[in-house]
């Protein structure tokens, strides 16, 4: 999990939410990270960094808008143990 937080920490970001749970396959984790980012470019950059981590199988990126129109990005990383 420290490897998954590293791309955020390098940018001085503290995720709003971070959760991990055992995946459906033995030895796998499903990790969700929610954070507020300045723009889509930053979100794409972090998603690409997460995809480059050896143990990460897939990264999903979702953009949401919350009242009062703050943009947040949620990252889902599926990692093998």
Secondary structure, DSSP 8 states (H G I E B T S, - for coil): -HHHHHHHHTTT---SEEEEEE-SSTTEEEEEEEEE-S-HHHHHHHHHHHHTSTTEEEEEEEEEEETTTEEEEEEEEEEE-
